[in-house]
Amino acid sequence: IAYEVSFAIKYQDNSDKVIISLGIFDNILNKKINQFEVTTTAKEWFDGAAEISDRLYYHFTGVYGYFDTSIVFVSEKGRFDNRTKKIAYMSLYGDRYEEYTNGNHLVLSPTISRDKTHIAYVSYRSGKPKTFLYNIKTKQVTKAVASKQDIMTLTPNFVREQNNLLLLSTVYEGNSEVTLYNTQTKKAQRLTDNPATDIS
C-alpha cells in the first residue's frame, strides 16, 4: 500500500462542533505528506464527509472533487398554461431542496458561489434581462452592475477561486461585452470591447 489515510475526531466542549483531523502518509517516502482539519457539526456530518472526500480526491488527482456539489437550477411548476419558474437549490444527492424566488418573474441562468453564500441569476423583473444577486444568509436581493444606464446583463458565472467576482455579458448599445463585477465593491470592469457578440 503506497498511502495510508489516518483520521481523528474531536468534539468541542459545550458545542455541537466536530473537528476531524486527517493525515496522508506516504509509505514509500516514509513520511506524512498532507494534513488538514475539517470542522462540521453532528447534525451536518454529511457536509463534512463530502468536504473530506473532495480534499482527498484533489490531493490524489489534482482535480476538484464533486462530492460537496451544490446544484442551482430553474424549477418549473404548475399547469402547462400557467407555469411558474423559480430559482431553486439542492445538494448533489437531491436533499435540502429550497426555492429562492417567488415565481412572479421569468428567471434564467442561476449560478452559485464556491463558498455557497450567493446565487447570481438573470431575472426579467424590471422588463429587461438583468443579473441579480441573492444572499443566501441574509435573503437580500441586489442588482449586479448598478448603473444609471438601463443595460442588460446576462449569463452570470462566479470566478472559481474568487467568491466576490462575477463574470457577466453586459449589453452596451446593443452589443454584448464581457464584464467583471466585484460583488463587494459593486464596481464593474469591462474586459472586451469589439463588435463581436461576447457571451457565456
C-alpha positions in Angstrom: 0.0 0.0 0.0 1.6 3.3 -1.1 -0.6 5.6 1.0 -2.4 5.5 4.3 -5.0 7.9 5.5 -5.4 8.4 9.2 -8.1 10.4 10.9 -9.1 11.6 14.4 -12.4 13.0 15.6 -12.6 15.7 18.4 -15.7 17.1 19.9 -15.7 20.6 21.3 -17.0 21.0 24.8 -20.4 22.7 25.1 -20.7 22.8 21.4 -22.1 20.6 18.6 -18.9 21.2 16.5 -16.9 18.2 15.4 -13.3 18.6 14.3 -12.0 15.8 12.0 -8.2 15.7 11.5 -6.8 13.8 8.6 -3.3 12.9 7.6 -2.0 11.2 4.4 1.1 9.1 5.0 3.4 8.1 2.1 4.8 4.6 2.9 7.4 4.8 0.1 8.8 8.2 1.3 8.0 7.1 4.9 6.6 10.5 5.9 3.4 12.4 6.2 2.7 14.4 3.0 -0.5 16.1 3.9 -2.6 17.0 6.9 -5.8 19.1 7.3 -8.8 19.6 9.5 -12.5 19.8 8.6 -14.9 21.4 11.1 -18.6 20.4 10.9 -21.5 19.7 13.3 -23.0 16.4 14.4 -26.2 17.5 12.5 -24.3 18.3 9.3 -21.8 15.5 9.3 -22.7 14.7 5.7 -21.3 18.1 4.6 -18.1 17.4 6.5 -17.7 13.9 4.9 -18.3 15.5 1.4 -15.6 18.1 2.1 -13.1 15.4 3.2 -13.8 13.4 0.1 -13.3 16.4 -2.1 -10.0 17.3 -0.5 -8.7 13.7 -0.7 -9.8 13.5 -4.3 -8.0 16.7 -5.1 -4.8 15.6 -3.3 -4.5 12.4 -5.4 -5.8 13.6 -8.8 -5.2 17.4 -8.9 -8.9 17.8 -9.9 -11.5 19.4 -7.8 -13.9 16.8 -6.4 -17.6 16.7 -6.9 -18.9 15.3 -3.6 -19.7 18.6 -2.0 -21.6 19.9 -5.0 -24.5 22.3 -4.8 -26.9 22.5 -7.7 -28.9 25.6 -8.5 -31.4 25.5 -11.3 -34.7 26.9 -12.6 -37.6 24.9 -11.1 -40.8 24.8 -13.2 -44.1 24.0 -11.6 -47.8 24.3 -12.4 -50.1 23.6 -15.3 -48.8 23.8 -18.8 -50.7 27.1 -19.4 -49.8 28.6 -16.1 -46.3 27.6 -15.1 -44.0 29.4 -12.6 -40.2 29.4 -12.7 -38.2 29.8 -9.5 -34.6 29.7 -8.7 -34.1 26.5 -6.6 -31.3 24.7 -4.8 -30.4 21.1 -3.8 -27.4 19.1 -2.9 -25.8 16.6 -5.3 -27.8 13.9 -3.6 -31.2 15.6 -4.0 -31.8 16.7 -0.5 -32.1 20.2 1.1 -34.4 21.4 -1.7 -35.1 25.2 -1.3 -36.7 27.8 -3.5 -35.3 31.4 -3.5 -37.6 33.4 -5.8 -41.4 33.7 -5.8 -42.1 32.9 -9.5 -43.6 36.3 -10.3 -40.9 36.9 -12.9 -39.0 34.9 -15.5 -35.6 33.7 -14.2 -32.7 32.2 -16.1 -29.0 31.1 -15.7 -28.6 30.6 -12.0 -25.0 30.0 -10.6 -23.7 29.7 -7.1 -20.5 31.0 -5.5 -18.0 28.4 -4.4 -18.5 29.4 -0.7 -22.3 28.9 -1.1 -23.1 32.4 0.1 -24.6 33.9 -3.1 -26.6 32.9 -6.1 -26.5 35.0 -9.2 -29.2 34.7 -11.8 -30.9 36.6 -14.6 -34.4 38.0 -14.0 -36.9 39.9 -16.1 -38.4 41.7 -13.0 -37.5 45.1 -14.5 -38.7 44.2 -18.0 -35.2 43.6 -19.4 -32.9 40.7 -18.5 -30.7 41.8 -15.7 -28.4 39.9 -13.3 -29.4 39.8 -9.6 -27.6 38.5 -6.5 -29.3 36.6 -3.8 -27.5 36.5 -0.4 -28.4 33.0 1.0 -27.7 34.1 4.6 -29.4 37.5 4.7 -32.0 36.6 1.9 -31.4 40.0 0.4 -31.6 40.6 -3.4 -29.5 43.2 -5.1 -28.9 44.1 -8.8 -25.4 43.4 -10.2 -23.7 46.2 -12.1 -25.7 49.1 -10.7 -25.7 51.7 -13.5 -27.5 54.8 -14.5 -27.8 53.3 -17.9 -30.6 50.8 -18.5 -28.3 48.0 -19.6 -28.9 44.2 -19.9 -26.7 41.7 -18.1 -26.7 38.0 -19.0 -25.0 34.7 -18.3 -23.5 35.3 -14.8 -20.7 33.0 -13.6 -18.6 33.2 -10.5 -14.9 33.1 -10.9 -13.9 29.8 -9.4 -11.4 30.9 -6.7 -12.8 34.4 -6.1 -16.3 34.3 -4.5 -16.7 38.0 -4.9 -16.0 38.2 -8.6 -18.7 37.6 -11.2 -18.3 37.4 -15.0 -21.2 38.7 -17.0 -22.2 39.5 -20.5 -23.2 43.2 -20.5 -25.1 44.8 -23.4 -23.7 48.2 -24.3 -25.7 49.9 -27.1 -27.0 46.6 -28.5 -23.7 44.8 -28.3 -22.7 42.3 -25.6 -19.3 42.5 -23.9 -17.6 40.5 -21.1 -17.7 42.4 -17.8 -16.0 41.5 -14.4 -18.2 42.6 -11.5 -17.0 42.8 -7.9 -19.9 42.0 -5.6 -18.2 43.6 -2.6 -17.1 46.9 -4.1 -20.0 46.9 -6.6 -17.7 48.0 -9.3 -17.7 46.6 -12.9 -14.7 46.4 -15.2 -15.3 46.0 -18.9 -13.0 43.3 -20.3 -13.8 43.2 -24.0 -14.6 46.0 -26.5 -15.3 44.8 -30.0 -18.3 44.5 -32.5 -18.5 40.7 -32.0 -21.0 39.1 -29.6 -19.3 38.1 -26.4 -21.4 35.9 -24.2 -21.2 32.9 -21.8 
